[in-house]
Amino acid sequence: MKNIDLRIDDMLSGEITSSEIVDSIFNSFDKQLLDRNEILLDFKKVTFVSVLFLERLESFVKRAKDINVKVQITNVSPVIYKVFQVAKVKSILEVCS
């Protein structure tokens, strides 16, 4: 049976730029994906994201959608949201609240 919700905010803080950090974050996310109905990613502490992070986030959101796991992104700063818009990552913009 899947759990209803998972809130992730402890790994999302500061500048997320290095490939090691991005890999660590998404390896952890991927492990949670199959056991959940809904995952909430809290961006309140995120100040910068790399292109690699955006690519991996977009893939993660699409994979979640394919297996009927709802992903929601909250507390996105205006600067980070603008990055999402400029990068034209529609799948990410659709799950921002």
C-alpha positions in Angstrom: 0.0 0.0 0.0 1.3 3.4 -0.9 1.8 6.2 1.6 -0.3 9.3 1.1 2.4 12.0 1.3 6.0 12.7 1.6 7.4 16.2 2.2 11.0 16.8 1.1 12.8 19.9 2.2 15.9 18.8 4.1 17.9 18.1 0.9 16.7 21.1 -0.9 18.6 24.2 0.2 21.1 26.7 -1.0 22.7 26.4 -4.4 22.1 23.1 -6.0 24.9 23.0 -8.6 27.3 20.1 -8.3 26.6 16.8 -10.1 27.3 14.9 -6.8 24.6 16.8 -4.9 22.1 16.5 -7.8 22.8 12.8 -8.1 22.4 12.3 -4.3 19.1 14.2 -4.3 17.6 12.4 -7.2 18.8 9.0 -6.1 17.0 9.6 -2.8 13.9 10.9 -4.7 13.8 7.8 -6.9 13.9 5.5 -3.9 10.8 7.2 -2.5 8.8 7.3 -5.8 7.4 3.8 -5.8 6.1 4.0 -2.3 4.1 7.2 -2.5 0.9 8.7 -3.9 2.1 12.2 -3.5 5.4 13.9 -3.0 5.8 17.5 -1.9 9.1 19.3 -2.7 9.6 22.4 -0.6 11.9 24.9 -2.3 11.8 27.5 0.5 15.6 27.2 1.1 16.7 26.9 -2.5 18.6 29.9 -3.9 20.0 28.6 -7.2 19.6 25.5 -9.4 21.8 24.2 -12.2 20.8 23.1 -15.6 21.5 19.5 -14.5 19.1 19.9 -11.6 16.4 21.2 -13.9 16.9 18.3 -16.3 16.7 15.7 -13.5 13.7 17.4 -11.9 11.9 17.4 -15.2 12.6 13.7 -15.7 11.6 13.0 -12.1 8.2 14.8 -12.5 7.5 12.9 -15.8 8.4 9.5 -14.2 6.2 10.3 -11.3 3.3 11.2 -13.5 3.8 8.0 -15.6 3.2 5.9 -12.4 0.4 8.1 -11.0 2.4 9.8 -8.3 1.5 13.4 -7.8 4.4 15.8 -7.4 3.9 19.3 -6.0 6.5 22.0 -5.7 5.9 24.7 -3.1 7.6 27.8 -1.8 9.4 28.5 -5.0 11.1 31.9 -4.9 10.3 34.4 -7.7 13.9 34.0 -9.0 13.8 30.2 -9.2 10.3 30.3 -10.7 11.6 32.7 -13.4 14.4 30.2 -14.1 11.7 27.5 -14.6 9.9 29.8 -17.0 13.0 30.8 -19.0 14.0 27.2 -19.3 10.5 26.4 -20.6 10.1 23.3 -18.4 6.4 23.0 -18.7 6.2 19.8 -16.6 7.8 21.6 -13.7 5.7 24.7 -14.0 2.6 22.6 -13.9 3.3 21.2 -10.5 4.4 24.5 -8.8 1.9 26.0 -6.4 
